[in-house]
Amino acid sequence: MNTKISVDKNKAKDKDKDKDKDKVILLICDGLGDRPSLGGKTPLQAADTPFIDKISEDGINGLMDVISPGIVPGSDTAHLAILGYDPYKYYPGRGVFEAFGADMELHKGDVAFRANFATVDDKMRVIDRRAGRKGSKELAEALNGLEIEDIKIFLKNTTEHRCAVVMKGKNLSKYVSDVDTHEEGGIVKDCKPLTLKEGADERKTAGIVNEFVRMSYGILNEHPVNEERRRRGEPPANIVLLRGAGSYEEVPSMKERYGFGAACIAGASLYKGVAKYLGMDVVPVEGATGKADTNLNNKAEAALHALDEHDFVFVHVKGTDNSGHEGDFEGKRKMISRIDKELVARIEDVDSYIIITADHSTPVSIKRHSSDPVPVVIKGDGVRKDGVNKFDEISVASGGLGRIRGIDLVPILSDFMGYYKMYGT
């Protein structure tokens, strides 16, 4: 069922035109960038995108190295950079974002992990590290609240097979290795202290992680939910694999750093977690799933509604990245066309700056993130229109924005919005 938010998308146009601050909608299409493959085109070049192309025609275009040239961005570090936070300074570890995105409490000293339900055999060999991309709230509850030594462990199933894990107690450290093999066929790894930080806290944390993973197999392997999955011919979710340890440290909010209030509209927990970490308001949207079936119309309505109370609205769409990882050219092309017609068509003429870009490239030819720069366009009052009229990885290279870094984007937008900071006198 679609939820309709009653809002006039041109409402902003009725406001006082003498205002000295402008607003922004930043749309990040996850993994949008690609390399030419089918028919010598990228999925973005092959997609039907009249509304995105109109924004490109009316705006200033360029390429963006999200971290820096040659560096392959993770989705977590990429979003930090695009939102104006140097990931080399502010990155707390992926687990922190997953936990915040799952609405779990974090305090200084807690250690958080991202985790997967996975399928292993009785020799701990990984058969499917995503357990058929199907998790279970009931299985998660069977592990939630376990205690090992003086540490209490909380686990929450988020999207599909994904989970967030938080460990609470004394003398914990984020400097421990992943248990996840990151590929099928390998034996579940032992968690170990990271060499450069090895100490008593790291040894304790690694031991807790290893015991928790062993306990997860013992509890889940014979669980009735998994017995039923086996009867249906589905892979059992019989272990939890942890990775991406992080620990919470407070950072200045976007309001404190840049002066404007910000909101986030996303389906997947990671992106909501990044937003919460940076002090943004997360807007709940019915049907925002973080998958290809996400409700783009509801996201568009929510973005327009959020502009009433916020100066900066970040909208995230995940489906483009999923198709890239699956090597699905046609699926990615279709998702881009859907974004154009169901989301961009609803926001493209609102009285604010519109920015469209990606957090990284996920070429279908290699099924992973790459260091290829991503296209970016800024449309709004005062931008120097550059003659580009097609938004894709090749066309924007001739645009007036040139080639920027992800961390440059918010300062550029801040100047357009009227929140600029003078360097010197």
C-alpha positions, 0 to 999 in steps of 0.5 A, a space after each residue: 500500500 502506498 502512503 501519500 504525504 499530502 504536500 505541494 511540491 511547489 510549496 517552496 516557491 510560495 515562500 518569501 523570495 527575499 530569503 537569504 538562504 537556499 535549500 538542497 535536495 541531494 540524491 545519491 544513487 548508490 553504485 550508479 557509475 559504471 563502465 561501457 559494456 553492453 553495446 558499448 554503453 554504461 547502464 546510465 547511458 542506456 537508460 531512459 532519463 529525460 528528467 535527469 537529463 533536463 537537470 543536467 542541461 540546466 545545471 553544472 556537471 562534472 566528475 567526482 572522485 569520492 575519496 580520491 583518484 584510484 581509491 575504491 570507496 566503501 559505501 560508508 566512507 563514501 557517504 562520510 566524504 560526500 556529506 563533508 566529513 573527511 573519512 580519514 579523520 571521522 570514520 568510526 568503523 562500519 559497525 557504528 553506522 549499522 548499529 545506529 541505522 538499526 536504532 540500537 543504542 551506542 555509548 563510548 566504549 561500546 563496540 559495534 559490528 556489521 554482521 551476516 546470517 550465513 550458511 556453514 557446514 559442520 566443518 565451519 566451511 561457508 556455503 552461502 555467506 548471505 544465507 539465501 539473502 534471507 534473515 530472521 527476526 526470530 533467529 536474531 532474538 535467539 541471540 539477542 542479550 547473550 552474555 559472555 564473561 562480563 560482556 552483554 551482546 545485542 543483535 538485531 536483524 535489519 535488511 534481508 540477511 544483514 544484522 547489527 551487533 553491539 557489545 557492551 562492557 568494560 575493556 573492549 576494542 574495535 581493533 580486531 579482525 573480521 570473522 567473515 570470509 568474504 567469499 564462499 568455500 572458506 573456513 570461518 576465520 578466527 577473530 584476532 587482535 590487529 597487529 598494530 594495536 594488540 593489547 589486553 583489550 584487543 585479546 579480550 574482544 577477539 576472544 568474545 567474538 570467537 565465542 559468540 560466533 561458536 555460540 551462534 552456530 550452536 543455537 541456530 543450527 538446530 533452531 526450528 526456523 532453520 529446520 523449516 528452511 531445510 524442509 523447504 529446500 532453503 539454506 539455513 541461517 545457522 551462523 552469524 559472521 561479524 566484520 567491520 568493528 567500530 567504536 562510537 566517538 562523538 563528532 560535530 553535527 552538520 548543523 554545528 559544522 555547516 549551519 543548516 539542519 539536515 534530513 535523511 531519506 533512506 531504506 537501508 540501515 547503513 545510510 540511516 546510520 551515517 545520517 544519525 552519526 552526523 546529527 541528521 534527522 532520519 525521516 521514516 518512509 513506508 515502502 523504503 526497503 533498501 532494495 529494488 522494490 523500494 517505493 520511489 514515489 514515497 521517497 519523493 513525497 517525503 523529500 519534498 515534505 522534509 524541505 519544509 523543516 530542513 535546509 538540506 535533504 539527503 535522499 538515498 536509493 540502493 537498487 542501482 548498486 544491487 544490480 551492479 553487484 549482481 552483474 545485471 546490466 538490464 536490471 541496473 538500466 531499469 532501476 535508473 529509468 525508474 529513479 528518473 520517472 518515479 523520483 526525479 520527475 517529482 522533485 526536478 522543478 522544486 525551488 531548491 538546488 538539486 544535486 544528483 550523484 553516486 557514492 561510487 561506481 559498481 560496474 556490472 562487468 566486475 560486480 564490485 566497487 571500483 575507483 572510477 569517478 562518478 558523475 555529478 550535477 548541480 542545478 539551481 540559481 546562479 550555477 554556471 550552465 555548461 552546455 552538457 545535456 546528457 547525464 552520464 559518465 562520459 558526457 559530464 566530463 566536459 562540464 564546468 564543474 570539472 573533477 572534484 573530490 567527494 569532500 568538496 561537494 558540501 562546501 560548494 553547496 554551502 556557498 550556493 545556499 548562503 552558508 559560506 565561510 570566508 577564508 581570509 579577509 
